[in-house]
Amino acid sequence: MQAATRVVFNTAVLYAKILISMAIALVSVPLVLKALGASDYGLYNLIAGIVSMLTFLNNSMTVSSQRYMSVAMGEGNVCKINSIYNASFVLHLVLAFGIVVALEIIGFPSIRKLNIAPDRLWCANIIFHFLVLSMFSRIIAVPFDALMNAQEDMLAFSVIELFDSLIMLAIAVTLQFIPIDKLVFYGGAVSAIAVLTLLMKWLWCRRAYKQFRISRHVKVDKSLIKEMLGFTGWNLFGGLAMMGRNQGVAVVFNIFLGTIANAAYGVANQINGALSQFSSTFQRAINPQLMKSEGMGNRARLQRISIISSKFSALALCLISIPLIILMDDVLQIWLKDNIPASTLELSRCILVLSIVYQFSTGLMSAIQATGQIKYYQITMGLLILSNIPIAFILLKLDYPIYYVTIGFIVIETISLIVRIIMAKRLTGLMPQVYITQVVYPVLVIIVVSVLACLIPYYAIDNIYVRLLIVCLTYVITYLVMMWIVALEKEHRKLILSKIKKVI
């Protein structure tokens, strides 16, 4: 399969997976929220956030391993790929055990210091241990995720992840009827699903990629382990900063406002997480090709793919998130009915805007990762992102509304985007003016025109369901037309038209 055809196929497969996962999440979240109640749902998100904060984000670790595998594939070195696969497994096994020990020694006693009702403290302790097991399983699965991504085997990856989502839906339905403590049952189920997913990914990699084996007989160069350890370490620092921003702020919310604020923050992040998965689909499909470009020594190809990735990742997210921002009040009313935690509307809108700003950076981040020179990049980004925690504390201490914290997120992320553009120029040679004219300008033009087009029906129609339908149709039609005119180059339009004619 040719590179372009493979990217298109993988993108289609991943989009199908994300759409199904989003539909499942839209059904599951209100069921879980209703079964647990706002306070227990907020408690679960608080504990999950603390555990997740210390795992430094599996996505960051997957990118680290995939980067080395994909670059080796670009070089055409099979032995090196197998060596990287084994080195990655050893590193993540040691890392997983280390984090478990750290969580049990440091994280577990910290539970008692949080603003949790005394009668639910025992439950919080059990949930903590379940989530530690879940985290352990997901870290061990990273080398298998990285191998599937580097092989561009998105169909198998999507099937396994969909199976995960379907079991979560079954758990959400079952939660309404079980006689035992619902929060404990939910935490145990999440943990069991993580272990099952790990086993499925391991079995698939063992069956599908017979030339790659995790074995003590595979020779692993110590210098390779040292290099990967350094790269992974700095990548984990970046992941820790991002998770620290999200979950550190959740702790600040808990200190000032209690678990109800955590519930609102949790719902907002659920919405954002579903949409971010949709927008990152194109990124996941195109990343292996971008990394392989570095292995080939083709910087011009790397820059071109980086531009395409940033532009279409942002466009993919904006297609869904902008009408959702406009219609968020109606959507929450239909989705959660009377179970909407306070401040969910404002937090959801601000976090979606934050996600859009972040999405402009996706291609830049992948290009920088491909070079392997990430130490100073991660230090700079980490410090910028972590600055959100003291900002949140100061704003809430001064009695500003909760959504001002997420406005601070947006300001810091905009600064981070500017810094990434500068660093991409230094590390990859990508010129800022090229990025602005080919990514930022066309996306902003498409957004502005599409929003103006759908504001008229939004203010003119009173019926909530009719308004939802008409506004979405107006936005999507305008958006797609503007994409065709502004975002697609002439040769791309010709290619699409020729494919449509062949299909007809």
N, C-alpha and C positions, 0 to 999 in steps of 0.2 A: 504493500500500500504506500503510495507517494505521501510525502510529508504534508502537503496541503490537504489532500483527501483525508489523511488520518486525523488532522486537526479538526476538520469539519465533522467527521464521524464521531470523534470523541466529544466534541462540543455538543452535538445533538444528543448523544447518550447521556451526558452529564446534565443537560438541561431537562431532559425527561425525568431523570432521577430527582433533580431539585424540585421540579414542579410537583411530583408525587409526594416528596418529603414535606414540602410546604403545605400541601393539602392535609397531610396527616398531622402536621404540627398545629394547623389551624383548628383541627378537631380535638387534638390531645390536650392542648394548653388549657382551654376552658374547662374540660372534664377534670383535669388534675387540680386546677384552681378551685373548682366547685367542691371536689371531694376533700381536699386538704383544708380549705378555708384560707383567707388572705394571710393570717398570721403564720400558720404552718408552712404555707407556700413561700412566704418571705423568709422564714427560718431555714428552709431547705436551700434557697438561693444564697443565703448568707454563708452557710456551712460549705456549700459547693464552691462558692467563690473563694473562700479561704484555701481550700484544697487545690483548686485550679490555679490560684495565684502562685502556689509553690511548685506546680508542675511546669511552669514557664511556657506553656502552650505547645501542644504536640505539633501544630502546624509549623512552628519555627524549627523544631527538630527534624521534621520530615523534609523540609526544604534543605537543611544541611546535608543530610544523607543523599537526597536526590541530586543535589548540585554535583557532588563528586561522582555519582554513578552516571549522570547524564553527560558530564564532561568527558568521562572515560569512554562512553559510547560514541561521542563525537570523535574521539581519538581512534576508535575501533579496537580497543584493548579489552578482550574478554577476561583474561586472567586478572587484570587490575580491577574490573568490575566485581568479580567474585571476592577478591581480597577486601574491597571496600564494603561489600555486603556483610562479610564476617566481622570486620572491624566495627561496623555500625551496630551489629547485634551485641557485641561485647560491651561497647560503650554504653548502649541504652540499658543493658541488663544491670551494669554497675550503677548507672545513674538512677534507675528505678529503685534498687535496693537502698541507695543512699538517701533518696527523697523520702522513702517510707520511714526510715530511721529518723530523719530530721522532723518529719511530720509528727511522729509519735512522741518524740522528745520535746519539741518546741510547740507544734501546733495544737496537740491535744490539751495541754494545760491552759492554752489561751482561750478555749471555748468558754471556760467559767467566767472570763473577764468581759464577755460580750453582754449586750442588753437583751437577755433571753429570760422569759418567765421561768421561775424556779421549778414549776411542775413539768416543764418541757426540757429541762436540762439533761435528764437521762436519755431522752430521745435524741437530742443533739449529739450526745456522745456516740450513740450507736450509728447514727447517720454519718458521722465523721469517719468511723472505721470502714463502713461500706464504701464511702467515696475514696478512701485511700486505696482500697483494693481495685476499684474502678480505674483510678489514676495509674496504678502499677500496670494494669493490663494494657492501657492505651499507650503507655510509654514503650512497653515491650513490642507493641504492634508497629511502631514507627519504621523499623527497617523493612518490614513487609509492605507498608504503604509506599515507602520511598522506591522500592523495587518495582511495584506495579506502576507508579507514576513515571519512573524513568523508562519503563518498557512501553509506556503509553497504552496500558491495558485498562482503559477506563470502564469497559463493559463489566468486567469481573468486579472491579472496585465498586461500581454503582449497584450491582446486584446485592453484594454483601451489605452495603450501607442501607439499601432499601429494606432488606430483611431486618436490620436493626430497628429502623423506623416503624415497621409493621408490628414488631414485638412491643415497642413502646406504646403504640396505639392500643394493643390488646391489654397492656398493663393499665393504661388510663381508663379503659372501660371497666376492667375488673376491680379497679380501685373503689368504685361506687358501692360494691357489694361485700367486700371482705369484712369479717368480724373483728380482726386484730387491728392494732394501731396502724392507721393508713400511711402515716409518714415513714414509719419503720419499714413497712412492706414496700413502699415506693423506692426507698433508698436501697434495699436489698435487691429489688428487681433491676434497677439501673446498674448495680454492680455486676449481677449475673450476666446481663446483656453485654457488658464490656468484655468479660471473660470469654463468652461465646464468640464474639466478633474477632477477638485475637486468635482463637483456634481456627476459625474459618479462613482468615487471611494467611495464617501459617500453612494450612493444608493446600490452599490454592497455589501459593508460591512454590511449594514443594512439588506439586503436580505439574504446573504449567511451565516452570523454568528449570528444567532438569540440569542445565549447564551451571546453575548457581546453587550451591549447597552450603549450609552452615555446618562446618565441620572443624574439629581440632586439627585435622591434617592439612587444612588450607593455610599456606604461609602468608602471614600478615606482617608487612614491613612496619617496624616500630616507628619509623619516621612518618609513615602514613597515619598511624594512630595518633601521633603527636599533632600532626597537621589538622586532622579531622577534629581532634579534641579542642584545639584552639578555635577552629572555625565554629564548632558547635557551641563552645562556651560563650563566644561573643554573640552568637545567634540567640542563645538562651537568655543572655542579658537583655537583648531587645524584646524577646517574648515576655520576660519577667516584667519589663517596664510597661508593656501594653496591658498585661493582665493586672499588674499593680495599679495602673490607672483605673481600670474598670472596677476591680474588686476592692482596692484600697478605698475608693470613693464609696463603695457599698458599705464598708465598715464605718466610714465617716457618717453616712446617712443613718446607720443603725445607732451610732452614739448620740446623734442629735434628735432623730425623729422616730427611732424604733423600727420594728419588723414590718409595719405597714408600708413605710417608705421603701423598704427592700422589696416588697411585693410589686410596687409600682415600677421600680427600677428593673426588676426581673421580667415583668411583662414587656417593658420597652425593649430590653435586650433580646427577648424571644423574637419579637417582630423584626428587629434589626438583624439578628442572627440568621433568620430564614431568608431575608432578602440579600444579605451579604453572601450567603452560599450561592444564591442564584447568580449574582454578579461575578463571583470568583470562579465560576464554572469555566468561562473562557480562559481565565488565567491558568487554571489547572491544566487545561488542554494544550495551551501554547507554551507553558514553562519548559517542558522537556526540549522543545525545538530551540528555545532561547538559550538554554544551558549548553546544548550541543554546539551552538554557534561559537561559544567561547572555546569549546574543545577543538573545533575546527580552526580556530584562530581568525574567525571572520567577524571582525568588530562592526563592519557596515551592516551585516545581516542582523547582528545582535541589536544594533540601534533601531533598525527598521521594525523588528519584531517588538521591541520595547514600546515604540510609538503606537503600533497597532494594539498592543495589549492594554495600554493605559486608556486609549480612546474608547475602545469597545467594551472594556470592563466598566468604565464610567457610564457609558450609554446604556448598557444592560441594566445597571442598577437604577438609573434615572427613569427608565421606562416604567418601572413599577413603583419606585419609592416616591416620586414627585406627586402623582395623583393620590397616593396613600397619605402623604403629608397634608395635602389640601383637604382630603375627606376623612382625616383621622377621627374626628368626633363621631361621624356617622358609623365608621367601621368599628370602633370600640363599642358603640351602643348595640350594634347588630351582633358582634362577636361575643362580648362578655356580658351583655345585658346589664343586670343590676350589680354585677360583681366587679366593677371597675375600681381598683384602688385609687385613692386620691393622688393627683398630680401625674397620673399615667399619660394623659393627653399631651401635656407640655413636654414631659421627658421623652416620649416616643417621637414627637416631631423633631426635637433638637438632636436626638441620637441618630435619626435618619439623615439629617443634614450633615452631621459629623461623618457618617459613613460615606456620603457622597464625596465630601472633600477628601477623605482617605483614599477613595477609589481612584482618584486622579494619579496617585503615587504607585499603583500596583506594578506597572511596567518598569518604572524607575527602580523600585526595590528589587525586582527580579534581575535586572541588568547589573545592579551593584552586587547582588549575591553571586552572580555568575563569575564576576572577576575574582572572587575569593578575598578581596581586600576590604574587610568589613569592620575592623577593630574600631577605628575612629568614627566611622559612620554609626555604629551601634551605641558607642558612648554618647555621641551628640544627641541621637534620637532618644536614647533612654532617659537622659537628663531632661530633655524637653517634655517628654510624655509624663514622666513622674512628677513634674512641676504641677500637674493638675491636682494632686492630693493636697498639698498645702493651700492651693487656691480654693479648693472645695471647703477645707476647714475654715479658712478665713471668711468666705462668703456666708457660710451657715452660722458662724460665730457672730457675724454682723447682722443676722436675721434676714438675709436676702432669701427670696423664694428658691425652692429646690432646683428649679429649672435653670437658674443662673449658673449653676455648676456645670451643666452641659453646654451652656453658651461659652463658658471658659474652655471646655473641650474643643469647641469649633475654632476658637481663636488660636489655640496652641497647635491644632492640626494644620491650620492654614500656614502658620510659621514653619511647621515641619515640612510641608510640601515645598516651600521655597528653598529650604536647606537641602532637601533631596535633589532638587533640580541642579543646584550648585555642585553637589557631590557627584551626581551622575556625569556632569561635564568633566570633572577632574578625573574620574575613574574610568569612564567609558568613551569620552569624547563627544557625548551627545550635547549638541548646542542648545542652550535655553530658548533662543528665539525659534528654533525649529519645533521644540516641544510646545511652546505657547501657541504658535500659529497652527500646528497640526493636531493638538489635543485640546487645550484649554479653550481657545476661541470657538471652534466649531461646536463643542459640547454646550458651552454657555449660550450660544445663539439658539441652538435647538431647544434648550430648556426654557429660555425667556419667551420665545414665540409660542411654544406649546402651552405654557402656563397662562399667557394672556388669552389664548383661544378658549381655554376651558373655564375661565373665571366668569364669563357671562352666564352660561347655564348653571354654574354653581350658585350664584346669587339670585338667579331668576326662578329656580325651581324649588318648591317647598317640600314636596314628597321625598322622603329620605331614600327610598329605593329607586325611584325614577331619577333623582339627582345623581345617585351613585352610578347608575347605568350610563346616563347621557354624558356626564363629566368624563368618565373613563373612556367612552367611545371617542369623544371629541379630542381628548388628550392623545390617545394612542394613534388615531388617524393623522393628526397634525404632526405628532412626533415622528412617525414613520416616513411621512412625506418630507419633513425637514431633514431627517437622516439621509434619505436618498439624494437630496439636493446638496446638502452641506458636508456630510461626513464621508460619503463614499466617493472615491476617486473615479474618474471616467472609465478606466480599464476595469474597475471592480463592477461598475454598473453594467458594462458590456458583458462581463463574465456571467453575472447573475441572470441577465436577460437571455443569454444563450442557453444556460442551464434550464431556465423555465421553458424555453421553446422545445428543448429536447424532451423534457418531461411531458409536455402537452402532445 
